[in-house]
Amino acid sequence: MDKQKVYEIYRLHKGEILGAAIGLAIAVIVLLLGIIKALFVIICVTVGCYIGKRLHQDKDYIKNLLDRILPPGTYR
């Protein structure tokens, strides 16, 4: 198939393709690791994505988070 045609199919069905890929990845993780370990991996990936997104938006996110949790100046 032509690259343009493949891109057009992807553009029209992006949600379905990404959903199927994520579902396949989760199924493989569950089959390889078991449900408890798979849940742990999924939680760690989700937390990592969230922190990465926040760091991308605000470079001082970790410093501000630690200021809220710990007394100011503790970690410096």
Residue pairs with C-beta under 8 A, 6 or more apart in sequence:
10 17
26 38
26 42
29 38
29 41
29 42
30 38
33 41
51 61
54 61
55 61
55 62
58 64
66 74
66 75
